[in-house]
Amino acid sequence: MAEKTKSAEDIKKEYESKQSGYITDLKTFAYGGVAGNFLQNQDLDGSQISLEKLASDMKIDKDSKLTGFLQGTYASEKGIQTASVVYANVYQEARGKLTIGKLWGFYSENATKYLGDLKAKADEEIQRYAGTEYEKIREKYAAAAEIAKSKTNNFTKEKKENAEKDLKKYEKVVNTLEIMEKLHLRPYENNVEQERDIRLLKQLYTEKKEEHKK
């Protein structure tokens, strides 16, 4: 039996469902994104704390069937690195697959908070690309940057001029969304740093108890 052809309405609903799923992933795996950021800075301690907070948010505790998985993850540097990459990729893929309009909506509360009256201008800029998936704009921006900033003779003058036009065209929207992403993840990063400091404080009074008995 031939597969039924999907209607335009069905395709639209399916796409919107996927977009909603990406929003859910951004909310669920924020600490995965943070774990990836710490890993990029070669901060495995920060990555591990981020993964622990992700597990806590996902309700993975000592009674969960996934406890063994977590213990294995934390048992080695390789385990922490692998888990950080996996969950960071889930987070970043969701972010890239969202349309710019949906991603801007996700940041809306912070955008209003930090831009104030200027948000209307940002809304206008974002609206120009609202229906385009963010990863597609990033790819165009990165390709243009590679050509425009190249010190080689591999590109014609015309190609470099066109690349510079594309850089200027996409620069504001890309920078806006990257700054919003930093602002979005900062509270999560602060939570990790706070947890790290709490642990260091407790270590001052738990690591050397034997010394007080001498």
JOLINLIN-V811866 format. One record per backbone hydrogen bond with DSSP energy under -0.5 kcal/mol. NH is the residue of the N-H (numbers start at 1). CO is the residue of the C=O. E is the energy in kcal/mol with one decimal. If there is no record, write none. Layout:
nh = [NH,NH]
co = [CO,CO]
e = [E,E]
This chain:
nh = [11,12,13,14,15,16,17,18,19,20,21,22,23,24,25,26,27,28,29,30,32,33,34,35,36,37,38,39,40,41,42,43,44,47,48,49,50,51,52,53,54,55,56,57,58,59,60,61,64,67,70,71,72,73,74,75,75,76,80,81,82,83,84,85,86,87,88,89,90,91,92,93,94,95,96,97,98,100,100,101,103,104,105,106,107,108,111,112,113,114,115,116,118,119,120,121,122,123,124,125,126,127,128,128,129,130,132,134,135,136,137,138,139,140,141,142,143,144,145,146,147,148,149,150,160,161,162,163,164,165,166,167,168,169,170,171,172,174,175,176,177,178,179,180,181,182,183,184,185,186,187,189,190,191,192,193,194,195,196,197,198,199,200,201,202,203,204,204,205,206,207,209,211,212,212,213,214]
co = [7,8,9,10,11,12,13,14,15,16,17,18,19,20,21,22,23,24,25,27,29,29,30,31,32,33,34,35,36,37,39,38,42,43,44,45,46,47,48,49,50,51,52,53,54,56,55,59,61,64,66,67,68,69,70,71,72,73,76,77,78,79,80,81,82,83,84,85,86,87,88,89,90,91,92,93,94,129,132,130,99,100,101,102,103,105,107,108,109,110,111,112,115,116,117,118,118,119,120,121,122,123,124,125,126,127,129,98,96,133,133,134,135,136,137,138,139,140,141,142,143,144,145,147,156,157,158,159,160,161,162,163,164,165,166,167,168,170,171,172,173,174,175,176,177,178,179,180,181,182,183,185,186,187,188,189,190,191,192,193,194,195,196,197,198,199,200,201,202,203,203,206,208,208,209,210,211]
e = [-2.4,-2.1,-2.4,-2.5,-2.3,-2.5,-2.1,-2.0,-2.3,-2.2,-1.9,-2.1,-1.8,-2.0,-2.2,-2.2,-1.9,-2.7,-2.9,-0.5,-0.6,-1.8,-2.0,-2.4,-2.0,-1.7,-2.5,-2.1,-2.1,-1.1,-2.2,-2.8,-0.8,-1.9,-2.8,-2.3,-2.0,-2.3,-2.3,-2.2,-2.2,-2.5,-2.2,-2.5,-1.8,-1.6,-3.1,-0.9,-1.9,-1.4,-2.2,-2.6,-2.3,-2.1,-2.3,-0.7,-0.5,-0.7,-1.9,-2.6,-2.8,-2.4,-2.3,-2.3,-2.5,-2.5,-2.1,-2.3,-1.7,-2.0,-2.9,-2.7,-1.8,-2.0,-2.4,-2.2,-1.2,-0.6,-2.6,-2.5,-2.7,-2.5,-1.9,-2.0,-1.6,-1.0,-2.7,-2.6,-2.0,-2.8,-2.5,-1.4,-2.2,-1.7,-0.8,-0.7,-1.7,-3.1,-1.7,-1.8,-2.8,-2.3,-0.7,-0.9,-2.0,-0.8,-2.2,-3.0,-2.7,-1.0,-1.2,-2.5,-2.2,-1.8,-2.5,-2.8,-2.4,-2.2,-2.3,-2.1,-1.7,-3.0,-2.2,-1.0,-2.2,-2.3,-2.4,-2.1,-2.2,-1.7,-2.2,-2.5,-2.1,-2.2,-2.5,-1.7,-0.5,-2.4,-2.6,-2.4,-2.1,-2.2,-2.4,-2.3,-1.7,-1.8,-2.3,-2.3,-2.3,-1.5,-0.6,-2.4,-2.8,-2.0,-1.8,-2.4,-2.5,-2.2,-2.3,-2.3,-2.3,-2.2,-2.2,-2.4,-2.4,-2.0,-1.1,-0.6,-1.5,-0.9,-2.0,-0.6,-1.1,-0.5,-1.2,-1.6,-0.9]
